[in-house]
């Protein structure tokens, strides 16, 4: 059998698992990940230390000392949506997740745009992960060599972009080798992140200067944020900080107990994240006070706080933790976009060539390489368009996340509409909680889109007189609509039939478990 034949995905009629008409097999390696491994991959994809250093400052700049409260507010819709993911995964454990589920709930067009939103959000965050990893790589090298010239290399735009592209290529290569290679390094990297973060929290709390503000429970009060516009801007950033936990569901076809384990892993990952974020935000704020939102250091808080809080020697560990966080997240974040593209291709929503699975590594090889190329191109182009690309794309990323998470939440209630009157549990977990989460994310999406009209939104940079954040966010969604129309002409069968087996909007109960 030749290589092309070996990489060909299973035929359309081949299904596995239970649920709504079964799940079409895609050739991925089954049983590669357990509960702990799935949760670790979820935490790694979120990259908590990276998220904190790139988002803590901008959030503080928006809401001041209410940053912990905004983190809590951002966690709530994520938790509600997590219940929707868990219930949908029990019925249809398909690696296409949001795409597949929203197609079956609302039809091919909504599903295609949902899948596009997930893919674009992933590419945006991959580019930011590469940027942060590059910055901390040169900062760390400068510190280790004692050379300011080495540390200053990150300021050279050409060096920075070339290094980013090299890191993206390396992460693509590791992800290409499949889940075994992916999870092998994640235990150590996630453990390192959390250990160094715990040390930072302890030292920031115990070594704060005399002028530092004392802790106040009012920091946890979201109603004390000065304005609603500031609250929604901070909330959008906070939502970004939790993005990535759903990778636990994206690798469901490769997880032991694919219908139940991924949902439990997602909830475990979210619990670790909210605990880490709250402790770090409170400790950093108690140490730095209003300086936490200083625009000069907002896009890289730990670079400014590492040495003052932990000293020169231990401060280097924080640099290592950020670099490890960004590098680990860069590698695992290829998982959701590659598997979403794989599912979309398997069902005919994208060209079939992306549905190829590597015969040895059992990974979506072509989809992974395509994601790497798209990420590198996006970062290179955005670096030329905006000097503040890192912060602006993070603001735009919140828009994308709200978009596809909200659709998925509503898809849960729609998909299980026949079950909502069956029991109070079904009504709550399959209807009420997902809809509340979807409504919250829709409100943030709408308010953020409205605020983006102001060219000063984000860093204030613009493209041809239009704010960069609006160009990135709305522009990419419009591009998705155009590409969807192109695919509709090329692949009319998908837009007619959706994701077989199972018609769009149809529902059948998951099989009874003995």
N, C-alpha and C positions, 0 to 999 in steps of 0.2 A: 504493500500500500504506500502511495507517495505521500509526501509531507502535506500537500494541499488536502488530500482526502482525510488524513489523520486530524487536521485542524478543523474540518468541517463540523459544525454543531449538530446535535441530534436533529432528526427530521421533525417536522411540525407536529405530527401526531403523537410524538413520544412525550409522555408526561410522567411526573413523579409526585409523590406526596399526596396529601389530601386537600380538602378545602374546596373552594369555589371552582369546581370543574377540574381540579388538579393543577400542577405547576409544570410547565414545559421544561424538560431537562435541557441544560446548556453545556454539560460536559465539565463543570467545575469539580474540584476535588472535595468529596463529601467527608464529613466527620473530621475536618482538619483542626477545628477550634472548639474548646469547651467553654463553660461559663466564665471562668476567670480570664482565660485568654481573650474572649470576646469583650469583656469589660475593660481589660487593659488596652485593647486596640481602640475601644471607644474613647478612653481618656487620652490616649496617645494622639488620636486624630484631632481632638479638641486642642491639644497642646497647651495645657493650662499656664505654664510659665511664659510661653510666647504670648498668649492672649493677654495676660496681666501686664507685661511690659509694654505692649503696643496699644492697649485699650484703657488701662487704669488712668493714665494721664488725661486723654481726651474726655473720658467720662467725668472725671473730677472737674475739668474745665467747664463742663456743661451744668453739673448739678452741685458742685462744691462738696460740702461734707456729707451730703446725702448719697454718696456713691454706694455704700453698702446697701442702702434701701433700694436703689435702682437695680443692683445685682439681684436682690430678692424678687423684685418686680419682674425682672427678665426671666428668672427661674420658673415662676409660676406658669406662664403659658407653655414653656418647654415641658414641664411636668404633665400638663394637661394633654399636650400633643403626644407625649410618650405613651400615654394610655391608648390613644388612637392607633399608634404604631403597633403596640403590643397586640391589640385585638385583631387588627388586620393581618398581622403576621401569623397569628394562630390559624386563620382561615386560609391565607394564601402566602406561604413562605417562599416568595419569589424574590430574587436578588434585584429585580427592577423596582421594588418597594413603591415609593411615591408614584412613579410613572405607571406601573402595572395596576396598582390599586385605584388610582384616579381615572384610568381608562375604563376599568370595569364599573366604576361608580358613575362617571359623568360622560364617558365617551372619548373617542380618540383625540379630538382637538384639545380639550382641557388636559387630558393626560399627557399629550405631547409637550404642551407648554410647561406642565409641572416637571416633567423630566428635563426639559431645557433649563428651567430655573435651578434645579439641583446641580446639573452639569456646570452651568456658568458660575454658580456660587462656589463650587469646588475649585474651578480654575482660578477664580479671584483669590481665594484663600491660599491656594498653592503658590501663587506668585508672591503673596505677602509673606508666607512662610520662608520662601527662598530669600526674600529681601532681608528679613530679620536674621536669618541664619548667616547671611553674608556679612551683615554689619557686626554681629557678635563674633564672627570668625576673626575679622581683622582687629577688633578691639581686644580679643583674647590673645592673638598673636603679638600685638603691640605690647600688651602687658607682660607676656612671657619673655619677650626679647628685650623689653625695656626701651623699645624704639617707638617714638611718636610718629616717625615717618611711616612705619608699617601700619600703625593704627589709622593713619590718615589716608591710607590707600582706599578705604571705603568711600571717601569723599570724591574719588575719581570716578566719574560716571561710567566711563568705559570699563575700568577694572571691576566696578561693582556689577555691571550687567553681565560681563563675561563670567564672573564668578557665580552669579545667580544661575546662569544657564548651565554651568558645569554641575552645580548642586542638583538642579532639576533633572539633568541627564542621569546622574548617579542614582537618585531616588527612583527614577523611571526604571532603571536597570534592576534594582532590587525588587520593586513591585512586580516586574515582569516575571520574576522567578517564582511567584505564587505565594500562598498563605504560609507555607512552612518557613520560607525565608523571612517573610514579613513579621511573624510573631516571635521569631527566634531572638531578635534584638530588643523587642519592645519591653519585656519584663524589666531588664536592667535600666533602660532609658527612662521609663515611667517611674521606677523606684528612685532613681537619681533625682528626677525633677521634684518629687514630693518630699524627699528627705532634705534637699537644699531649701525648698520653700518653707518647710517647717523651721529650719535653722534661721532663715531670714525673719520669719514672724516672731520667733522667740527673741532674737537680738534687737529687732526694731522696737519691740514692746519694752524691753529692759534697758535700752541705751538711748531712749529718746531724749533730746535736749530739754533744758528747763523751760524754754519758750514753747514747747510743743503743747498742743491742746490736749486736755484730758478726755478720756472716752465719755461719750454721752449716748444714751439710748435713743436720743432724737436722730442720731445718724441712721437709724433703721426705719425712719418714718418717711415714706415716699410722698405723703401729702404736704411735707414741708419744703419741697422743691420750689424755688422761686417762681417759675412759670411753667405752663403746660408745654410750651415749645421746647424748653430745656429738658423737661422730663422725657418727652418722646425722643429727642435726640440722644439722650443718655440711655434710654430704654433700647433704642435701635442698636447701640453699641453693646449693651448688656446681652441682648439676644445673640449677637455675633459671638460673644464669649462662650456661649453654650453650644454653638453649632458644631456638629461632628459626632454627637452621641449616636445618631441614627445609623452610623456605620455598623453598629452592632447588628442592626437589622439587614443591612445591605449584604453582609457576609452570611446571611441565614442559610443559604443552600450549602455552605461549607461548614456549618456549625452542627455539633452533636445536639439532637433534639431540636431540629430547625424550627418547629412550630412554637416552642415555649422558651427555650434557652435565650434567644436573642432579646426578647422583651425584658426578661429578668436582668440581663447584662446591661441593657440601656438604663434601667432604673438605678442599678448599682453605680454605673459610671456617673450619672447625674448627681447622686448623693455625694460622691467623692468631690465632684467639681464645685458644688455649692458650698461645701464645707471649706474647701481650699480658698475659694474666692472671698468669702466673708472674712475669714481670719486674716488673709493677706491685706484686704482693703482696709480693715480696721487698724491693723498694725502699721501699715504704710502711712495712713492718714494721721495716726497718733504721732508718728515720727516727723512727717514733713508738713503737716497742717495744710494751709492754703497753697503752699509751694508744690503740692502734688499735681495741680493743674497748670503749672507754669508752661506756657506754649513753647518755650525753648527746649524743654525736656519731655514734653507730653508724649511724643511718639516713641520714647524709649526710656521709660521710668527707671528700670533697673540699672541702666548704664549710669544714671545720675546717683542712685541710692546705694549701689553695691558697696563702694568703698566707705562712705560715711557710716553705714549701718554695720557692716561686717568686717571692716578693716581691709587692708590691701590683700593679704594672703587669702582669707576666706571669701573676700569679695570676688576673687577670680573664680571661685566655685559657682557663684551666681551667674557669671558669664558663661561658664561651662554648662550650667543647667539650662539657660536660655538657648544656647546653641544646640544642646541635646534635644530640647523640647521642639525647636523649630525643625531640626533635621528629622526627628522621629515622626513629627506630625506631617512633614513634607512627604515622607515615604508612605505612611498609612493613608493619607488623604487621597492617594491615587485609587484606593479601593472603591469608594462609592462612585466616582465618576466612571471608572472603567466598567464596573458591573452594571451601572445604569445604561451606559452605551451598549454593553453586551445584550442586555434585555431588550432595549429598543430595537437593536438590529435583529435579534432572534425573532421578534414579532413583526418585523418588516417596517418599523417606524423610521429606521435609518438604513443606509446601505448594508447589505448582508455581509460584506467583507469584514465589518467590525465584529461580527459574531464568531470569529475564529477563536478557538481555545487551543492553547499550546498543548501538544500531546504529552509532553513530559511534566511540565510544571502545573498543568491544569489551571492556567490563569488566562484571562482574556487578553492575550498578548497584543494584538493589533489595537484594541481599544486603549490599552495602557500607553502604548507608544503615541497614539494620536492625542491622548490627554497631555502627555509630556510636551509634545510639539506645540499644542495650543497654549499651554501654560507659558512656555518660553517666549512665544510670539507675543502673547498678551502683555507680559511684564516688560519686554523690550519696547513695545509700542507705547505703553502707558508711561514708561520712564521718560520717553521723549516728549510726551504731551504735557506732563505735569511734574514739577519738582517735588510735589508733596503727594506722589502717587500712593504711598503706603497708607496714609491717613484717609485720603479720599476714597480709595477702593474699599477700606473697611466700612466707611459710612454707606457706600453703595451696596456692600455685601449684606448689610442688615435688611435692605429692601428685598434682595433676592431670597434670603432665608425666610422672611415673613411670607413671601409669595408662595413658595412651594410647601412650607409647613402648613399654612392655612388651608390650602387646597386639600392636603392630605387629611387634615383634621375633619373638614367637611365631608370628604370622601368616606370617612369611617361611618358617620351617621347615615349617609346615603346608602352605603353598601349594606349595612345591617338594619335597614329600615324595617324589615319584616320581623326582626327580633326585639325591637325596642319595647314592645308591650308584653314580652314573654316573662320578664322578671325585673324587679328593682335594680339588680346588678347590671343587667343588660342595658336598661334605660340609662343608668348612670355612667357606666364605663364605655359604652358604645355610642351614646348619644349626647347626654348633657355635658360631660366633661370635655370631650373632643370639640363640641360646638363652641363652648365657652373659650377654649384655647384658640380656635379658629377665628372667633370674633375679636379677641384681643389682638391677635397678630394682624388681622385685617385692618383694625383701627390704627395700629402702629404703621402699617404699610401706607395707608391713605394719608395720615398726617405727615409722615416722612416725605412722601412724594410731593405733598403740598409745600412743605418747607423748603424742598430742594429748588423751588423756583427762584429763591433768593441766591444770587451769585456768591454771596458771602457764606453760604452754607458749607460746612466742612472747613477746609483750610483757606477758602476764598479764591483758590486758583480757578481758571476758566479756560475753555477751549473755544476760540472764535467768539468770545463774549458771553458764552454760556457756561454756567457753573460746571466744574468737572464732575461733581457727584451726580448731577442730573444726567449728564452725558453718559457716564458709565452705567448708572442704574437703569434709567428708562431706555437709553439707547440699546442696551443689550437685550432687554425684553422685546423691543420692537424688532431687533434683528432676529430673535427667535420666531416671531410671527411670520417674518418673511421666509425664513428657512423652512418653517412648517408648510407654507404654501408650496414651496419647491418640492418638498417631499410628498405632498399630497398628489402632485402631478406625476411624480416618479413611482409612488407606491400607493395607488388607489385602494388596494386590497386592505391595507391596515386601516385606512380612514373609513372603510366600509364595514369591516368586521371587528376591529379592535384587537384585543389580546385573547385569541382563542387558546385553550378551551374556556367557554363561558362568555356570554354576550355582554357588551357594555351595559352596566346598570343591573345586570342579573346578579342573583345571589343564591347560593346553596349553602346549607349549614356545613361546618366542618364535621368530619366523620366522628362517630362516637368512639371514645377511647375506653377500652375494656380494662 
